[in-house]
Amino acid sequence: MFSSNGQILFSDVNLSNSTKYSNIVLPNCFVGSTQFISSLGVITLRKGYEFTQQHKKFDVPTSDGDWSLATVKKFGVQRIFKIVLERSTYFCTSSHRWLISTRRGLKSIPTVELKHYMKIPYRMCNTESYTHIIHIEDTGRYEGVYCVVEPRTKSFTLSGGELTGNCETDLLEFQNLPVFMYNV
């Protein structure tokens, strides 16, 4: 939980199963090499961030089946979890919001609440289905993280076709978020 210089690591703050904390919505992110579908083709989050830095936007397919304007932001360095699905593997933060298929529709839950064999919806070639979660693992690694910001549905599509939630910001802009949240 503490770094070598006595700071609390951003991703280790206990939020009691909620990504909201004092009116701040924590970033829900993936490592920069994560690929997603966009109007530019399948690109990495890092490449999407570089495009955004040039003050350009692009469209992404969202949970409602439409395409929506989006950007990519960088959210500092956070602890990384490995999520193994039937067809893909992703590396994301503990607070990333996954869209889970339930009997009542889609539900958004953080990585730390995922369970083996939950269903994640995906779309490929105009076919809607779902894939199961096989394994969730805390890697113990810390990496720079990025995420698509799509304000209308707060969702986007990963390169394997999986629908997922995206980052939000509330009150604070995390664009230049440092590696650590605060000193103790």
Summary of the structure (lengths in Angstrom):
residues: 184
radius of gyration: 15.7
end to end distance: 11.6
largest distance: 50.7
contacts: 564
relative contact order: 0.26
helix: 8%
strand: 53%
